[in-house]
Amino acid sequence: MRPTRCLALIACIASLVAADKPEKASVAPVEKPAPRTELKAQVAPGATLRFDFPELTVDRKGAMAACHLTLPANYDTTKKVPLVVWLAGGEGGNQPNKSFLPAGDFVIVGLPYPKGANNPAQANMVGDYAKVWAYHRFMLEEIAKVVPNLDKSRSVIAGFSNGGHAIDGMLRLTSGPKLTDFFGIFIFADGGGTAYSSKGNLPDLKGKFAYACWGSEKGSNKPNTSQLPKALKAKGATVIGSEMVGVGHAFAESEHPKVAEWLEKVALAAPAKK
């Protein structure tokens, strides 16, 4: 056999062997948490910050505990500004929501729920509110270390469905720092008031504000959330109850401007505590 033909044959065999080998599966890169100590240098008007919490349990979706925070365009570290926390429905999330806010300067953030804090009787619902609050409180305390001058008395915590249940449940916890130590305004969107979340007594809510809305149609949480205004008012809160006509289980877009107007003219218009 001529050398040239021999070399060609060897090359052909080599290519066939290589083609027969299975390709290596591509491995998704592991997300590396960013040190929170680096976030202070990123604080600036209009900035978006991601807080990673690798020391906490993963969220309900199995992802690393994290939250996304946005600073207002006019942010000034020397001036007090309200923090607005959004708790999503279902499995939750960590993205902020400003759809129900009036014009103005707010620091907005979305907080997730921890994995394993579900209600044992209904797995799709949050239920271990002490665990949820410990999770959220750690995040809030870390945020306060990075973002100065958060106005707790005018800060807002709002939630839809599981978010409303979580707010109701966390309000009723009696040991350690309270939800009312961090927020002055509470918004329940078709959530809260359930036999799962309303365990224990509500705290003193004098000087606090609450907005509860619920759908009028089948599938909504009307039987439960509609009971909240009376209970919150009995504890001294300034409360609005609103039925979303023609709405099932949702935080209807038509309700957002109503909440924004209430925030602007009532809850945020009240004199801020020093």
C-alpha positions in Angstrom: 0.0 0.0 0.0 1.3 3.4 -0.9 2.2 5.7 2.0 -0.3 8.3 0.8 -3.2 5.8 0.7 -2.2 4.4 4.1 -2.2 7.9 5.7 -5.6 8.6 4.2 -7.0 5.3 5.5 -5.7 6.1 9.0 -7.2 9.6 9.0 -10.6 8.1 7.9 -10.6 5.5 10.7 -9.7 8.2 13.2 -12.6 10.4 12.1 -15.0 7.5 12.3 -13.9 6.7 15.9 -14.2 10.4 16.9 -17.7 10.6 15.4 -18.7 7.5 17.3 -17.8 9.1 20.7 -20.8 10.7 22.6 -20.5 14.4 23.0 -19.9 15.7 26.5 -23.1 17.2 28.0 -22.9 20.9 28.4 -22.8 21.8 32.1 -24.7 25.0 33.1 -22.5 27.3 35.0 -23.2 27.5 38.7 -24.3 30.9 39.7 -21.8 32.5 42.0 -23.2 34.7 44.7 -22.0 38.3 44.7 -20.6 39.5 48.1 -23.1 41.9 49.7 -20.2 43.9 51.0 -19.7 45.1 47.4 -23.2 46.5 47.1 -22.7 49.8 49.0 -20.4 51.0 46.2 -23.3 50.4 43.7 -25.8 52.5 45.6 -26.8 55.4 43.3 -29.9 57.1 41.9 -31.8 54.7 39.7 -29.6 51.7 40.4 -30.8 48.1 40.5 -29.1 45.9 43.1 -29.2 42.1 43.5 -28.8 40.8 47.1 -27.6 37.2 47.3 -28.1 35.1 50.5 -26.2 31.9 50.0 -26.3 31.3 53.8 -30.1 31.0 53.7 -32.1 28.0 52.5 -33.1 28.0 48.8 -36.4 29.6 47.8 -39.6 27.7 46.9 -38.4 27.3 43.3 -35.1 25.7 44.4 -33.0 28.8 43.5 -30.5 30.5 45.7 -32.1 33.0 48.1 -31.9 36.4 46.5 -33.9 39.6 46.0 -33.8 42.4 43.4 -34.0 46.0 44.6 -34.4 49.2 42.7 -33.5 52.7 43.9 -35.5 55.8 42.8 -34.1 58.1 40.2 -33.9 60.9 42.7 -32.4 58.8 45.5 -30.5 60.8 48.1 -28.7 59.0 50.9 -29.3 61.9 53.3 -33.1 61.8 52.9 -35.6 59.3 54.3 -37.4 57.1 51.7 -40.0 54.4 52.1 -39.2 50.8 51.3 -41.9 48.9 49.3 -41.8 45.1 49.6 -43.7 42.9 47.2 -44.7 39.3 48.0 -46.0 37.5 45.0 -48.6 34.8 44.9 -48.1 31.1 44.2 -44.4 30.0 44.5 -43.4 33.7 45.0 -40.6 35.5 43.4 -37.9 38.1 44.0 -38.8 40.9 41.6 -40.2 44.2 42.7 -43.6 45.5 41.7 -44.5 49.1 41.5 -47.8 48.8 39.5 -49.9 49.9 42.5 -47.6 52.8 43.6 -48.3 56.5 43.1 -45.6 58.9 41.7 -42.8 59.5 44.1 -39.6 58.1 45.4 -39.6 54.5 46.7 -37.0 51.8 47.2 -38.8 48.7 45.8 -37.9 45.1 46.3 -39.4 41.6 45.8 -38.8 39.0 48.5 -39.1 35.2 47.9 -40.5 32.5 50.2 -38.2 29.9 51.7 -38.5 26.3 50.6 -40.2 24.1 53.1 -42.3 26.8 54.8 -45.5 25.5 53.1 -48.8 24.6 54.9 -48.8 20.9 55.6 -52.5 20.7 54.8 -52.2 22.4 51.5 -48.7 22.3 50.0 -49.3 25.1 47.5 -49.8 27.6 50.3 -47.3 29.2 52.7 -47.9 28.1 56.3 -44.8 28.3 58.5 -45.0 32.0 59.1 -42.2 32.1 61.7 -39.9 30.6 59.1 -41.0 33.0 56.4 -40.5 36.0 58.8 -37.1 34.9 59.9 -36.2 34.6 56.2 -37.6 38.0 55.3 -36.3 39.7 58.4 -32.7 38.6 57.7 -33.0 40.1 54.1 -34.5 43.3 55.4 -31.8 43.8 57.9 -29.1 43.2 55.3 -30.8 45.7 52.9 -30.8 48.3 55.7 -27.0 47.9 56.0 -26.6 48.8 52.4 -29.4 51.3 51.7 -29.4 54.0 54.4 -32.3 56.1 55.6 -35.2 53.7 55.0 -38.4 55.3 56.5 -39.9 52.3 58.4 -43.0 54.2 59.5 -43.9 54.9 55.9 -42.7 51.6 54.4 -45.1 49.3 52.6 -45.4 45.5 52.5 -47.9 44.3 49.9 -48.8 40.8 48.7 -51.2 38.9 46.5 -52.7 35.5 47.4 -49.9 33.7 49.3 -48.3 37.1 49.8 -51.4 38.3 51.6 -51.5 35.1 53.6 -47.9 35.6 54.6 -48.5 39.2 55.7 -51.4 38.2 57.8 -49.6 35.3 59.4 -46.4 37.2 60.1 -48.4 40.1 61.7 -49.6 37.6 64.3 -46.2 36.3 65.5 -45.5 37.2 69.1 -41.8 36.5 69.6 -38.8 38.6 68.5 -38.8 41.7 66.2 -42.3 42.3 64.8 -43.4 43.0 61.2 -44.8 46.3 62.6 -41.3 47.3 63.5 -40.4 47.4 59.8 -43.6 48.6 58.1 -46.4 51.1 58.7 -48.6 50.2 55.7 -50.0 46.7 54.8 -51.7 45.8 51.5 -53.6 42.5 51.2 -54.7 41.6 47.6 -57.1 38.6 47.7 -55.1 37.0 50.5 -55.1 36.7 54.2 -57.9 36.1 56.7 -57.8 32.4 56.2 -57.9 29.7 58.9 -54.3 28.9 57.9 -52.9 32.5 58.3 -55.1 34.0 61.0 -53.8 32.0 63.9 -53.2 34.1 67.0 -54.1 37.7 67.6 -53.3 40.8 65.6 -50.9 43.2 67.3 -51.7 46.8 68.2 -52.0 48.6 64.9 -52.6 52.2 66.0 -50.9 54.6 63.6 -50.7 51.9 60.9 -52.6 51.7 57.6 -54.1 48.7 55.7 -55.8 48.2 52.4 -57.5 44.9 51.7 -59.1 44.0 48.4 -60.8 40.8 47.2 -62.5 39.5 44.1 -66.3 39.3 43.9 -66.4 36.2 41.7 -66.1 32.4 42.3 -62.5 31.4 43.0 -61.6 34.5 44.9 -60.6 34.6 48.5 -63.6 36.8 49.3 -65.0 34.8 52.3 -61.7 35.3 54.1 -60.0 38.5 52.9 -63.3 40.4 53.3 -63.2 39.7 57.0 -59.8 41.4 57.4 -60.8 45.1 57.4 -63.0 44.7 60.5 -60.3 42.8 62.3 -57.5 45.3 61.4 -59.7 48.2 62.3 -60.5 46.7 65.7 -56.7 46.9 66.4 -56.5 50.6 65.6 -55.4 50.6 62.0 -56.8 53.0 59.4 -58.4 50.6 56.9 -59.9 50.5 53.5 -61.8 47.4 52.3 -62.5 47.1 48.5 -64.3 44.5 46.5 -63.0 44.0 43.0 -66.2 43.6 41.0 -66.2 41.0 38.3 -62.8 39.7 39.4 -61.9 36.2 40.6 -58.6 35.3 42.3 -56.4 38.2 41.1 -55.0 41.6 41.9 -56.9 43.3 39.1 -55.1 46.1 37.2 -58.3 48.2 37.7 -57.5 48.1 41.4 -54.0 49.4 41.1 -54.9 53.1 40.6 -57.3 52.9 43.6 -54.4 51.6 45.8 -52.1 54.3 44.5 -54.6 57.0 45.2 -55.1 55.7 48.7 -51.4 55.5 49.4 -50.9 59.1 48.1 -53.8 60.7 49.8 -54.2 58.7 53.0 -51.4 56.4 54.1 -48.4 58.3 52.8 -50.0 61.7 53.4 -50.0 61.1 57.2 -47.2 62.9 59.1 -44.1 60.8 59.1 -42.8 59.6 62.5 -39.4 60.9 63.5 
